[in-house]
Each structure stands twice: as structure tokens, then as C-alpha cells.
Amino acid sequence: MLLKAFKIIALVFSSFVLLAALYLWTPDKSKAELEKIYGSPNNAYISALGVNLYYQDTGNTKNPIPILFLHGFGSSLQTWDAWSRALSHDYRVISVDLPGFGLTGEDPSGIYTDQRSVEVLEAFLKVLQIPKVVIVGNSMGGKFAWQFAARYPNQVEKLVLISPDGYASHGIEYGKKSEVPAIAQLYRYFFSKTFLAMNLEPAYANPKSLNDDLVNRYYDLMLAPGVRGAILDRMQQTVLQDPVPSLASIQVPTLLIWGEKDAFIPIGNSNDYLKVMPNAKRVSLPNIGHLPQEEQPTIGLAVLKEFL
């Protein structure tokens, strides 16, 4: 009887676990569904080094040097929408979902190193027949922007870094892969919108800036096919290198834009860039966090326009 009772308990428990897993399971959303919500007539796909990049190309095509926007980790090209609309009157503006993010989705090569991402960007510009750009990058996109400028100096007219990543910080050392907890692998299957919102909130100086539309966009595009797996792969493959030699080699005019309330990459980090970059200047934005292009777009845009 006791054995039978244990079997019944085990069956009930297994059923409970299964039902809970089915309830919490978060499948990918279809690309077609997401394109209907977040696409536009100015958006298209283009292949570069085997990656089918999703991008937006809009504005004044007569301007010989386009602006290329690069988003941050976990984001997408839509983060630049307000700035893209405003700048399109005078400039050709291109924004792109970087490999592993948004509607670009996974890189078929499975390689998500910084070097691979920068090479894909260079191939992307070649396919578009664009010899030179102004690069604007935020956070991870800022890291790719300065890496691109260091590697392909003749292809960059000006450089704008918005709270860029690149220097070591607590728990992240040069030359070592980041330790990704094994439990993080569950994100491939279970992903809560509430959990995402909690992690996004510190990016804004004013938490009320994180409205439902923003949360829904981040959440939806995190559920684009292959994105969660690609993000985990990038985290496991990223090995930070000492940025000083590359930053010191960059000669183009460089603008650092930094929110004074940035809780992700503190404004104090900007001093590290100013020490080594020969033609860099900084503009700090009071009461703004990590994403000025979303939180208070008109303020950051005015700074960018003046630099351009």
C-alpha cells in the first residue's frame, strides 16, 4: 500500500510540474507576425557574410555619408525610431538589427564574437555600396562602433558613442569568458514579461519612461525566432579585450553622450575614454539614464545634431 501511495504522489507531482511547465512555456513568435507589428515600407532584409540582416534605410539619399545606428544588447533597430524620423529630413539614416537580435535573429554560423559582428557590419555596408558612414552606437552597439572605427578607419567619418561598453567591470575580466549560470539556459523555454520589465527598469532614470509599449516591444522581439538562444551564445562567447590600444588609434571626431543617471554603465566610465581617445569630447545629460534615445529623445537628439 505504501509503495502504491508513493506512486500516486509521484504521478500527481509529475502532472503538476508538467502543467506548470506548459503554463510558463514561452514559445517563439513567428517572424511574419512580428514583421506586421514592427515592420515598415523602409525595412528590408539583406545578406552579409551569410547573415540575413533586417534593417531600415530612410531619409535623404542625396547626402553622401549616411548615419548608421547600432543598438545595444537585447534591443533592436526600433530603439532609434524617434531619432531616425527627425534626422531623415537631412540625412540618409540606416539602422540594423545586429546578429542575434530582433528580426535578424540567429547567425547561421553560430559565431557571436565581437570580431564576427564587426565583420558582418563591414560586409553589410559593402553590399549597400556605402564607403563611409557616421556611426552612432549605444552600449554594446557603442562597443561595436568604436571597434569598427579602429579596424576600418577609412570607413568612418565621425563616431558617436552613447554609454558605450568595452571596459572591464565587476565580474568581467579581460581575456576571460563571462560565466553564464546554467539556469540561464531556461530562458530559451521560459521567459516572463514581468522579469524582463524588472531588468529594463534600471536603464531609465525615470522608471515611468518604461511604458507598456516599450516593454511589449522588447518582449516581442526577444521572442523572435532564435533570439534567446543567440543571446545566450553571445554571452558565452564574448571575451573582453583591453580596449585602450584600439581606442587610442581612433582619430576621427568622437562624441561621447552619457546619461548622468546611467545605472548600467556609470558616467564615470566616460573618463576612461576621454583619457585615451585623441579627438573625443563628452556631453552629459542630466536626469537621463542608459537609453537617451528612448527616455528623452529630444535632448539627446539636439546634442547629436550639433555634433553632426
Secondary structure as GFF3:
##gff-version 3
##sequence-region A 1 308
A	DSSP	alpha_helix	2	24	.	.	.	ID=ss1
A	DSSP	alpha_helix	31	38	.	.	.	ID=ss2
A	DSSP	beta_strand	43	48	.	.	.	ID=ss3
A	DSSP	beta_strand	51	59	.	.	.	ID=ss4
A	DSSP	beta_strand	67	70	.	.	.	ID=ss5
A	DSSP	three_ten_helix	77	80	.	.	.	ID=ss6
A	DSSP	alpha_helix	81	87	.	.	.	ID=ss7
A	DSSP	beta_strand	92	96	.	.	.	ID=ss8
A	DSSP	alpha_helix	114	127	.	.	.	ID=ss9
A	DSSP	beta_strand	133	138	.	.	.	ID=ss10
A	DSSP	alpha_helix	140	151	.	.	.	ID=ss11
A	DSSP	three_ten_helix	153	155	.	.	.	ID=ss12
A	DSSP	beta_strand	156	162	.	.	.	ID=ss13
A	DSSP	three_ten_helix	182	188	.	.	.	ID=ss14
A	DSSP	alpha_helix	193	200	.	.	.	ID=ss15
A	DSSP	three_ten_helix	201	203	.	.	.	ID=ss16
A	DSSP	three_ten_helix	207	209	.	.	.	ID=ss17
A	DSSP	alpha_helix	212	222	.	.	.	ID=ss18
A	DSSP	alpha_helix	227	237	.	.	.	ID=ss19
A	DSSP	alpha_helix	244	248	.	.	.	ID=ss20
A	DSSP	beta_strand	254	259	.	.	.	ID=ss21
A	DSSP	three_ten_helix	267	269	.	.	.	ID=ss22
A	DSSP	alpha_helix	270	276	.	.	.	ID=ss23
A	DSSP	beta_strand	280	285	.	.	.	ID=ss24
A	DSSP	alpha_helix	292	295	.	.	.	ID=ss25
A	DSSP	alpha_helix	297	307	.	.	.	ID=ss26
###
